[in-house]
Amino acid sequence: MTATLESAPTRERRRITLRPGGWFVWAAVIFFLLVVAGVVFAVLVDSFATNWFGGWLPAGWTTHWYGATWHEFALADVLLVTLEVAAAVVVISLLIGVPAAYALARRTFWGKRAVLVVFLLPILIPPFTYGVPLATVLYKFHLAGTLAGVILANLVPAVPFVILVMTPFIEQIDPKIESAARMCGAGTGPLFLRVLGPLLIPGMLASAVLILVRTVGMFELTFLTAGPDSQTLVVALYYSVSAAGIRAQQEVDAMAVIYTGSMLALLIIALRFVNPTQLVTRVGD
């Protein structure tokens, strides 16, 4: 009897794994991973190749293309601008988004759902949809092409993102804690800094890391508003690809590897602090 009970689940698992649908799904997943791995491998190998016109591997290896790319595209300045834009967007988004999220979490007013929908629009709508009129406004006020213009453009989706992430975190905090602090004489400033601040650090950290990754990878809004001295890494990569006919392909591949490596490092850091499944669940609650 025990053998029968133990063998039934085993037979069921075998029937599931042998279904044609299951094999098709696994074949599709494996094919997709092989294609992605092949593209990444080709770009990575070509960035170290002296020349690669045929065969599985290049004729020779060199790191010359990374040095040439670093100097030709002034990547030191580009990376500095990228960090300045990302850091400014993160700080300003938190300064605006956290108090706004607190108001939405603690106050009930007419039209609250409509306000939440408005905050969702810059995240759900493709950036080019509102990026063109936004860039037009920034050009009108002579802000486009400057570092301030790029920061303002990236704040449009960043602030709502912080609000949507922080609102569930604030709602989980018992309002009685705030009432007790006020009864003990705490004002608004000390209440936020000493009582709510330590409790909000996990949510603020998650928001900051996600906004950092999002801003570094934001192409559309940055491309529409950036100038020669305010290009981020992703925009510089686009210009290197669009002008690939006048330079070696290996330089473009080297820059793509630098960008991919920086994004991968940011993603690893983000996953150290943020669980995407929990984040989606909290926002959806």
C-alpha positions as CSV (number, residue, x, y, z in Angstrom):
1,M,0.0,0.0,0.0
2,T,2.8,2.4,0.9
3,A,4.6,1.6,-2.4
4,T,1.4,2.3,-4.3
5,L,1.0,5.7,-2.5
6,E,4.6,6.6,-3.1
7,S,4.6,5.7,-6.8
8,A,1.4,7.5,-7.7
9,P,2.9,11.0,-7.4
10,T,6.0,9.8,-9.2
11,R,3.9,8.6,-12.2
12,E,2.0,11.9,-12.1
13,R,5.2,13.9,-12.3
14,R,6.4,11.8,-15.2
15,R,3.2,12.3,-17.1
16,I,3.4,16.1,-16.5
17,T,7.0,16.3,-17.7
18,L,6.3,14.2,-20.8
19,R,3.4,16.4,-22.0
20,P,4.1,18.0,-25.3
21,G,3.1,21.4,-23.9
22,G,5.7,21.2,-21.2
23,W,8.4,20.2,-23.7
24,F,7.4,23.1,-25.9
25,V,7.7,25.6,-23.1
26,W,11.1,24.4,-22.0
27,A,12.3,24.4,-25.6
28,A,11.2,28.0,-26.1
29,V,12.9,29.1,-22.8
30,I,16.1,27.3,-23.7
31,F,16.1,28.8,-27.2
32,F,15.5,32.3,-25.9
33,L,18.4,31.9,-23.4
34,L,20.7,30.6,-26.1
35,V,19.9,33.5,-28.3
36,V,20.6,36.0,-25.5
37,A,23.8,34.3,-24.5
38,G,24.9,34.2,-28.1
39,V,24.3,37.9,-28.6
40,V,26.1,38.8,-25.3
41,F,29.0,36.4,-26.2
42,A,29.4,37.9,-29.7
43,V,29.5,41.5,-28.4
44,L,31.8,40.7,-25.5
45,V,34.3,38.7,-27.7
46,D,34.2,41.3,-30.5
47,S,35.1,44.1,-27.9
48,F,38.4,42.3,-27.3
49,A,39.1,41.2,-30.9
50,T,41.7,42.7,-33.2
51,N,39.6,41.6,-36.1
52,W,36.9,39.0,-36.4
53,F,35.7,38.2,-40.0
54,G,35.2,34.5,-39.8
55,G,35.5,31.5,-37.6
56,W,34.3,30.9,-34.0
57,L,37.0,33.1,-32.4
58,P,38.9,36.2,-33.5
59,A,42.4,36.1,-34.9
60,G,43.8,38.1,-32.0
61,W,42.9,39.7,-28.7
62,T,43.4,43.3,-27.4
63,T,42.1,45.8,-24.9
64,H,42.9,48.7,-27.2
65,W,39.2,49.3,-28.0
66,Y,38.3,50.0,-24.4
67,G,41.0,52.7,-24.1
68,A,40.0,54.2,-27.5
69,T,36.3,54.2,-26.5
70,W,37.1,55.8,-23.1
71,H,39.0,58.7,-24.7
72,E,36.9,59.1,-27.9
73,F,33.6,59.3,-26.1
74,A,35.0,61.1,-23.0
75,L,33.4,58.4,-20.9
76,A,34.8,59.9,-17.7
77,D,32.7,63.0,-18.2
78,V,29.7,60.9,-19.4
79,L,29.8,58.7,-16.3
80,L,30.1,61.7,-14.1
81,V,27.0,63.3,-15.7
82,T,25.2,60.0,-15.4
83,L,26.0,59.8,-11.7
84,E,25.0,63.5,-11.1
85,V,21.7,63.0,-12.9
86,A,20.9,59.8,-11.1
87,A,21.9,61.1,-7.7
88,A,19.9,64.3,-8.1
89,V,16.8,62.4,-9.4
90,V,17.0,60.0,-6.4
91,V,17.3,62.8,-3.8
92,I,14.7,65.1,-5.2
93,S,12.3,62.2,-5.8
94,L,12.5,61.1,-2.2
95,L,12.2,64.7,-0.9
96,I,9.0,65.2,-2.9
97,G,7.6,61.6,-3.0
98,V,7.8,60.6,0.6
99,P,5.7,63.6,2.0
100,A,3.2,63.1,-0.9
101,A,3.0,59.4,-0.1
102,Y,2.4,60.2,3.5
103,A,-0.4,62.5,2.7
104,L,-2.0,59.9,0.4
105,A,-1.6,57.2,3.1
106,R,-2.9,59.2,6.0
107,R,-5.5,61.4,4.4
108,T,-8.9,60.6,2.9
109,F,-10.2,63.2,0.5
110,W,-12.5,63.4,-2.5
111,G,-10.8,62.4,-5.8
112,K,-8.1,60.4,-4.1
113,R,-8.4,57.5,-6.6
114,A,-8.2,59.9,-9.5
115,V,-5.0,61.3,-8.0
116,L,-3.5,57.8,-7.8
117,V,-4.5,57.2,-11.4
118,V,-2.7,60.4,-12.4
119,F,0.4,59.3,-10.6
120,L,0.2,56.0,-12.5
121,L,0.1,57.5,-16.0
122,P,3.8,58.5,-16.3
123,I,4.8,55.0,-15.3
124,L,2.3,53.1,-17.6
125,I,2.4,55.4,-20.6
126,P,5.4,55.1,-23.0
127,P,7.9,57.9,-22.2
128,F,7.9,59.2,-25.8
129,T,4.1,59.9,-25.4
130,Y,4.7,62.7,-23.0
131,G,8.4,63.2,-23.6
132,V,8.0,65.2,-26.8
133,P,5.6,67.9,-25.3
134,L,7.7,67.9,-22.1
135,A,10.9,68.5,-24.2
136,T,9.0,71.3,-26.1
137,V,8.2,73.0,-22.8
138,L,11.8,72.7,-21.5
139,Y,13.2,74.1,-24.8
140,K,10.8,77.0,-24.5
141,F,12.2,77.9,-21.0
142,H,15.8,77.2,-22.2
143,L,16.2,74.2,-19.9
144,A,16.6,71.5,-22.5
145,G,20.1,70.6,-23.3
146,T,21.2,71.4,-19.8
147,L,21.8,69.1,-16.8
148,A,18.8,70.7,-15.0
149,G,16.6,69.9,-17.9
150,V,17.6,66.2,-17.9
151,I,17.0,66.0,-14.2
152,L,13.5,67.6,-14.5
153,A,12.6,65.3,-17.3
154,N,13.6,62.2,-15.3
155,L,11.7,63.4,-12.3
156,V,8.3,63.1,-14.1
157,P,8.2,59.3,-13.9
158,A,10.5,59.1,-10.8
159,V,8.4,61.0,-8.3
160,P,5.2,59.0,-9.0
161,F,7.2,55.8,-8.7
162,V,8.4,56.8,-5.3
163,I,4.9,57.7,-4.2
164,L,3.5,54.4,-5.4
165,V,6.2,52.4,-3.6
166,M,6.2,54.4,-0.4
167,T,2.4,54.6,0.1
168,P,2.0,50.9,1.1
169,F,5.0,51.2,3.5
170,I,3.5,54.1,5.3
171,E,0.1,52.5,5.4
172,Q,1.7,49.5,7.3
173,I,2.8,51.8,10.1
174,D,0.3,52.0,13.0
175,P,-1.0,55.6,13.3
176,K,-1.0,55.2,17.0
177,I,2.8,55.5,17.0
178,E,2.4,59.0,15.6
179,S,-0.3,59.9,18.0
180,A,1.8,58.7,21.0
181,A,4.8,60.8,19.7
182,R,2.6,63.9,19.4
183,M,1.2,63.4,22.9
184,C,4.8,63.4,24.1
185,G,5.4,66.8,22.5
186,A,7.0,65.8,19.2
187,G,6.5,68.4,16.5
188,T,6.2,67.6,12.8
189,G,10.0,67.8,12.2
190,P,11.0,65.5,15.0
191,L,8.1,63.2,14.2
192,F,9.4,62.6,10.7
193,L,13.1,62.5,11.6
194,R,13.1,60.5,14.8
195,V,9.9,58.4,14.7
196,L,8.8,57.8,11.1
197,G,12.3,58.1,9.6
198,P,13.8,54.9,10.9
199,L,10.6,53.0,10.1
200,L,10.6,54.3,6.5
201,I,14.2,53.6,5.8
202,P,13.6,50.2,4.1
203,G,11.0,51.7,1.7
204,M,13.1,54.7,1.0
205,L,16.1,52.5,0.3
206,A,14.1,50.3,-2.1
207,S,12.7,53.4,-3.8
208,A,16.2,55.0,-4.1
209,V,17.8,51.9,-5.6
210,L,15.0,51.3,-8.1
211,I,14.9,55.0,-9.2
212,L,18.7,54.8,-9.6
213,V,18.5,51.8,-11.9
214,R,15.5,53.3,-13.8
215,T,17.2,56.7,-14.3
216,V,20.5,55.3,-15.5
217,G,18.6,53.2,-18.1
218,M,16.1,55.9,-19.1
219,F,16.8,56.6,-22.8
220,E,13.7,58.3,-24.2
221,L,13.4,61.3,-21.8
222,T,17.1,61.8,-21.6
223,F,17.6,61.7,-25.3
224,L,14.9,64.3,-25.9
225,T,16.3,66.7,-23.4
226,A,20.1,66.1,-23.3
227,G,22.7,68.3,-24.8
228,P,26.3,67.8,-25.7
229,D,27.4,68.3,-22.1
230,S,24.4,66.5,-20.4
231,Q,24.4,63.1,-22.1
232,T,24.1,60.1,-19.9
233,L,25.7,56.8,-20.7
234,V,22.7,55.3,-22.5
235,V,22.4,58.3,-24.8
236,A,26.1,58.2,-25.6
237,L,25.8,54.6,-26.4
238,Y,23.0,55.4,-28.9
239,Y,25.1,58.0,-30.6
240,S,28.0,55.6,-30.9
241,V,25.7,53.0,-32.5
242,S,24.1,55.5,-34.9
243,A,27.6,56.7,-36.0
244,A,29.1,53.3,-36.2
245,G,30.0,53.7,-39.9
246,I,32.8,56.1,-39.1
247,R,34.5,54.1,-36.4
248,A,35.5,50.5,-35.7
249,Q,32.6,48.2,-34.6
250,Q,34.8,47.0,-31.7
251,E,34.6,50.4,-30.1
252,V,30.8,50.3,-30.2
253,D,30.9,46.8,-28.7
254,A,33.3,48.0,-26.0
255,M,30.9,50.8,-25.0
256,A,28.0,48.4,-25.0
257,V,29.9,46.1,-22.6
258,I,30.7,49.1,-20.3
259,Y,27.0,50.1,-20.3
260,T,25.8,46.5,-19.8
261,G,28.3,46.0,-17.0
262,S,27.2,49.1,-15.2
263,M,23.5,48.2,-15.5
264,L,24.3,44.6,-14.3
265,A,26.1,46.0,-11.2
266,L,23.2,48.3,-10.4
267,L,20.7,45.4,-10.9
268,I,22.7,43.2,-8.5
269,I,22.8,45.9,-5.9
270,A,19.1,46.5,-6.4
271,L,18.2,42.8,-5.9
272,R,20.3,42.8,-2.7
273,F,17.8,45.3,-1.2
274,V,14.6,44.8,-3.1
275,N,12.4,41.7,-3.6
276,P,10.5,42.4,-6.9
277,T,7.7,40.0,-6.0
278,Q,7.1,41.6,-2.6
279,L,7.2,45.0,-4.1
280,V,4.6,44.2,-6.7
281,T,2.4,42.6,-4.0
282,R,2.6,45.7,-1.8
283,V,1.9,48.1,-4.5
284,G,-1.0,46.1,-5.7
285,D,-2.6,45.8,-2.3
